[in-house]
């Protein structure tokens, strides 16, 4: 039984631990310790394997092996036009990592078709090998990011070698291949409108793969792509010229500098808004640039705005690392907000509402487990009869 009278004893004063107390290690759960150590060893193996998988993608080895069946390292190297010694060592990593099978007697290697379904260009959008390129790309700027941890600031986009090349390939898999069939139809009537002729702006167009596909598919519409990367814009223009597209233009511009208002029927932003230095200001410009019945179609990373919920996503650690080592430092290098790729659905909805979008719809597509698609309008759509 406890007394209801308050205690007269003074509260115990918290003091710093004595050296002997500070040096006493906490009691360890040996099973938990050993399990985590095992996991870290797996991380080292899998991290190295990701680099080797990226090599297999970039050299075309997975595509070659998918066609060959069992073959020796010499046969594989010859078919791929590569040096056998490097191919043989790479095959060692693939066998050790459980990616490739080895027939020891004949020293013959095979990429099982079940594995090829996640590793070849023919497998897109399920080609994980293309995504593995991010590991090497991010590793190339590790020193710069460490400096940011210590001194603040950011890392400029130009420091990320091959970024736009890798992003273009990712766009091919997740956006371009599904643009007309799945993504644009998220906006009712949009395909018909584009066929008749609309004015379209693509924010953060990169190498322009998505915009060039739209321009080729809808010749009566007019398209403008803007990006801060001169290298990416040059590649976009070159592709448009090679395809003979006359209804698309690309410009090295910040979307925040677009002063034309009520000029566009559709604005697209594919995996781009979180990269911008000042996303809220950019979205406000987009809202002004849209005609009253215009639409913003925005793809963003599938986050929730709460890390405790994001942790359940099967690629959460990868997505947060990409955000930490690329998206955030690039925005901070430009003097921006450093929004980060994992800003999430709730924050996105709130920001869109703040800048004047009266209606915001959120969509998920079965082909893309890492993205959310938002359809935003300045005017709420009329109810359907």
C-alpha positions, 0 to 999 in steps of 0.5 A, a space after each residue: 500500500 502506498 501513501 498519498 503524502 508527497 515524499 519529503 526526500 529531495 530528488 536525487 541529483 543526476 551526476 556524471 558516471 564515474 570512470 569505472 561505471 562508464 567503462 562497464 559494458 552493458 549486458 549483451 544478448 549474445 544471440 542478437 549480437 551474433 545475428 547482427 554480425 552475420 547480417 553485416 557480413 551479408 551486407 558486405 557480400 551483397 554490397 560487393 555483389 551489387 558492384 559486380 551486377 552493375 558491371 554485368 549490366 554495363 558490359 552486356 554480360 547478362 544479356 549475352 549469358 541469357 542467350 548462351 545457356 551453359 558456356 565457358 568463360 572464353 565462350 562468354 567473353 568472345 560472345 560479349 567482345 570482352 577480355 576473358 580474364 576479366 570475365 572469368 574473375 567476374 564469373 567467380 563473383 557471380 557464382 559465389 553470390 548465387 547469381 550464376 550456376 557453374 558446372 565444375 567438370 566442364 567449367 561451364 557457366 549458366 545464367 538461369 532463366 529465373 535469374 535472367 528475368 531480373 537482370 537483363 535489358 529484356 526484363 525491364 521494368 524488372 531489371 534490377 541490374 540497371 538499378 545496381 548502377 546506383 551503388 558505384 555512382 554514389 560511391 564515387 562521391 563518398 568523400 564529398 558527402 563526408 565533407 558535407 557531414 562535417 562542414 555542411 553545404 552540398 555536392 553539385 549535380 555535375 560531380 555525379 558522373 553518369 547520373 543522367 545516363 543512369 536516370 535515363 535508363 531508369 526512366 526508360 524502365 519505369 516511365 517511358 515503357 509505361 507512359 502511354 499505356 498506364 501513366 498518362 491515362 491516370 488523367 481521364 481524357 488526357 490521351 484524347 486531349 494530347 491527340 487533339 493538341 495540348 501545350 505540355 511542360 516537363 519539369 526536370 526533363 533530364 535526357 528527355 526520354 519521356 518527353 520525346 516519346 510523348 512528342 512522337 506519339 502525339 504530333 499535334 501537341 507542343 512540348 517544352 522540357 526544362 532542366 538545369 543540366 546542359 549535358 542532359 539537355 544536349 542529349 535530349 535535343 540530339 535524340 529529338 533531332 535523330 527522331 525528326 521531332 519538330 514539336 518538342 523543345 528543350 531548354 537549360 532553365 530553372 523552372 522557377 524562372 518560367 514567368 509565362 502564366 496560363 501557358 500550359 495544359 499539362 505539366 509533368 514532373 517525373 522523379 524531379 520535384 524533390 531534386 529541385 532547390 526550392 520545390 515549393 516555389 517551383 510548384 507555385 510557378 507550375 500552378 501559375 503556368 497551368 491554364 485554369 483547367 490544366 493538370 500537374 502529373 507528378 511522379 515521386 518516390 513512394 514514401 509516407 513522410 514517416 520513417 517508421 512506416 517507410 522502414 517497411 518498404 523492401 527498398 527503404 534503406 536503398 531509397 534513403 541512401 540515395 536521398 542522403 548521398 544524392 538528392 539532399 546534397 544536390 539541392 543544398 549545393 544549389 542553396 536550396 531546402 534539401 527536401 530529400 527523395 523520401 519527403 513522402 505522400 503527406 508532405 507532397 499533398 500539403 505542399 501542393 495544396 499550399 501552392 494552389 492545387 484544389 484537387 490532389 489524387 494519389 495513384 500507385 501502379 503495379 509495375 513500379 513499387 518505388 513510385 507514387 503518382 499525383 494528379 493535381 488540379 487548380 480547380 476541383 473536377 466536376 463530379 461525374 454524372 
